[in-house]
Amino acid sequence: MTSWQQSLYFLKLKRTMTKALDFTKIIKKYKGKWIALTEDEKKVISSGKSAKETLEKAKKEGLENPILFKVPISVLPYIGGNSLVK
């Protein structure tokens, strides 16, 4: 692979990589609820106690295929590895 092909590859790779989103405010506001997010995951369209309720509300707002996400009640840090590796 030539250097310009490598540069092109890394540019394409950079475009496909997404930036990590900060859900801190969402977790505080919607703790324990289901939420419907826009495709870019930047805006909450609806929320509810169940996925079905949340989806119905999102459809009323005009979003046919939202991203549904159950917001955890608490966020715990994860430090670990694969327990299957011996």
Backbone as numpy.savetxt, mean C-alpha at the origin, in Angstrom:
# Nx Ny Nz CAx CAy CAz Cx Cy Cz
27.04 -6.42 -21.85 26.18 -5.24 -21.85 27.09 -4.00 -21.85
26.82 -3.10 -22.76 27.63 -1.88 -22.84 27.22 -0.91 -21.73
28.04 0.11 -21.52 27.75 1.06 -20.44 26.46 1.83 -20.68
26.16 2.17 -21.95 24.90 2.90 -22.20 23.70 1.99 -21.98
23.85 0.68 -22.28 22.76 -0.27 -22.02 22.54 -0.42 -20.51
23.64 -0.42 -19.75 23.52 -0.49 -18.30 22.82 0.75 -17.76
23.19 1.91 -18.29 22.56 3.16 -17.85 21.07 3.14 -18.15
20.71 2.67 -19.35 19.30 2.60 -19.73 18.56 1.62 -18.82
19.19 0.49 -18.52 18.58 -0.50 -17.63 18.31 0.11 -16.26
19.28 0.82 -15.70 19.10 1.40 -14.37 18.07 2.53 -14.37
17.96 3.27 -15.47 16.91 4.30 -15.57 15.54 3.64 -15.56
15.39 2.56 -16.33 14.11 1.84 -16.35 13.80 1.26 -14.98
14.82 0.70 -14.33 14.64 0.13 -13.00 14.23 1.20 -12.00
14.85 2.36 -12.08 14.54 3.46 -11.16 13.08 3.90 -11.31
12.59 3.92 -12.55 11.19 4.32 -12.79 10.20 3.32 -12.20
10.57 2.04 -12.19 9.65 1.02 -11.70 9.66 0.89 -10.19
10.73 1.37 -9.55 10.80 1.29 -8.09 9.91 2.36 -7.48
9.16 1.99 -6.47 8.28 2.96 -5.83 8.90 3.46 -4.54
8.56 4.66 -4.21 9.04 5.27 -2.98 8.19 4.75 -1.81
8.81 4.48 -0.71 8.07 4.00 0.47 7.11 5.08 0.94
5.91 4.68 1.27 4.89 5.62 1.72 4.80 5.62 3.23
4.59 6.78 3.80 4.44 6.91 5.25 2.96 6.80 5.60
2.60 5.70 6.24 1.20 5.47 6.63 0.92 5.85 8.07
1.81 6.60 8.70 1.67 6.95 10.12 0.33 7.62 10.41
-0.03 8.62 9.63 -1.29 9.34 9.86 -2.50 8.44 9.59
-2.40 7.61 8.57 -3.49 6.69 8.24 -3.69 5.70 9.38
-2.61 5.17 9.92 -2.71 4.20 11.01 -3.36 4.85 12.24
-2.96 6.06 12.56 -3.55 6.75 13.72 -5.03 7.02 13.53
-5.42 7.45 12.33 -6.81 7.83 12.07 -7.76 6.64 11.88
-7.27 5.58 11.22 -8.15 4.46 10.83 -7.80 3.15 11.55
-7.19 3.23 12.69 -6.75 2.05 13.44 -7.87 1.00 13.56
-7.59 -0.22 13.09 -8.53 -1.33 13.20 -9.63 -1.35 12.15
-9.64 -0.40 11.21 -10.68 -0.34 10.18 -10.13 -0.78 8.83
-11.05 -1.03 7.92 -10.71 -1.27 6.52 -10.70 0.08 5.82
-9.75 0.27 4.90 -9.73 1.49 4.10 -9.60 1.13 2.62
-10.12 2.02 1.78 -9.98 1.88 0.33 -9.07 3.01 -0.13
-8.00 2.64 -0.82 -7.02 3.60 -1.30 -7.09 3.74 -2.81
-6.70 4.92 -3.31 -6.57 5.11 -4.74 -5.43 4.25 -5.25
-5.35 4.12 -6.57 -4.33 3.25 -7.18 -2.91 3.67 -6.81
-2.68 4.96 -6.63 -1.34 5.42 -6.27 -1.07 5.34 -4.76
-2.06 4.86 -4.01 -1.98 4.64 -2.56 -1.75 5.93 -1.77
-2.13 7.07 -2.33 -1.89 8.34 -1.66 -3.13 8.93 -1.01
-4.32 8.41 -1.34 -5.54 9.01 -0.82 -6.51 7.92 -0.35
-7.06 8.13 0.84 -8.08 7.22 1.37 -9.43 7.68 0.82
-10.12 6.79 0.13 -11.42 7.10 -0.46 -12.55 6.82 0.51
-12.45 5.71 1.23 -13.50 5.34 2.18 -12.92 4.45 3.27
-13.70 4.29 4.32 -13.30 3.39 5.41 -14.55 2.76 6.00
-14.35 1.65 6.70 -15.48 0.98 7.32 -15.03 -0.16 8.22
-16.02 -0.79 8.85 -15.73 -1.90 9.75 -15.46 -3.20 9.00
-15.95 -3.30 7.75 -15.74 -4.51 6.96 -15.23 -4.14 5.57
-14.62 -5.11 4.91 -14.12 -4.89 3.56 -15.29 -4.61 2.61
-16.39 -5.33 2.80 -17.57 -5.16 1.94 -18.13 -3.74 2.05
-18.30 -3.27 3.27 -18.81 -1.91 3.50 -17.89 -0.86 2.87
-16.58 -1.04 3.05 -15.59 -0.10 2.52 -15.60 -0.09 1.00
-15.71 -1.27 0.40 -15.76 -1.37 -1.06 -17.02 -0.70 -1.62
-18.15 -0.93 -0.98 -19.40 -0.30 -1.43 -19.31 1.22 -1.37
-18.73 1.74 -0.31 -18.56 3.19 -0.18 -17.63 3.74 -1.27
-16.56 3.01 -1.54 -15.60 3.44 -2.57 -16.26 3.46 -3.95
-17.08 2.46 -4.23 -17.78 2.41 -5.52 -18.74 3.58 -5.66
-19.39 3.98 -4.56 -20.27 5.15 -4.60 -19.50 6.43 -4.90
-18.21 6.43 -4.52 -17.34 7.58 -4.79 -16.74 7.52 -6.20
-17.07 6.44 -6.93 -16.61 6.33 -8.32 -15.35 5.53 -8.54
-14.87 4.88 -7.52 -13.65 4.07 -7.66 -14.06 2.60 -7.71
-13.94 1.99 -8.90 -14.40 0.62 -9.10 -13.49 -0.44 -8.47
-12.19 -0.25 -8.56 -11.24 -1.26 -8.07 -10.22 -0.64 -7.14
-10.65 -0.24 -5.94 -9.70 0.37 -5.01 -8.79 -0.69 -4.38
-7.74 -0.22 -3.76 -6.88 -1.10 -2.98 -7.47 -1.15 -1.58
-7.86 -2.33 -1.13 -8.42 -2.48 0.21 -7.31 -2.90 1.16
-7.33 -2.31 2.34 -6.26 -2.54 3.31 -6.85 -2.51 4.71
-6.56 -3.54 5.49 -6.99 -3.59 6.89 -5.89 -2.93 7.72
-6.22 -1.80 8.33 -5.24 -1.06 9.12 -5.05 -1.78 10.45
-3.83 -2.09 10.81 -3.59 -2.80 12.07 -3.93 -1.94 13.29
-4.26 -2.59 14.37 -4.55 -1.89 15.62 -3.26 -1.35 16.22
-2.20 -2.13 16.09 -0.89 -1.66 16.56 0.17 -2.09 15.55
1.23 -1.34 15.51 2.33 -1.64 14.61 3.52 -2.09 15.44
3.97 -3.30 15.17 5.09 -3.86 15.91 6.30 -3.96 15.00
7.46 -3.67 15.51 8.67 -3.81 14.69 8.94 -5.28 14.41
9.52 -5.54 13.25 9.86 -6.92 12.88 11.37 -7.02 12.71
11.94 -7.91 13.48 13.36 -8.21 13.33 13.45 -9.73 13.30
13.95 -10.24 12.24 14.01 -11.68 12.18 14.44 -12.17 10.83
14.26 -13.44 10.65 14.65 -14.05 9.39 13.70 -15.18 9.08
14.15 -16.05 8.25 13.35 -17.17 7.81 13.56 -18.33 8.77
12.52 -18.77 9.41 12.63 -19.87 10.38 12.81 -21.22 9.68
12.61 -21.25 8.34 12.76 -22.50 7.61 14.23 -22.79 7.28
15.08 -21.78 7.37 16.49 -21.98 7.08 17.18 -22.63 8.26
17.92 -23.68 8.02 18.60 -24.38 9.12 20.07 -24.26 9.01
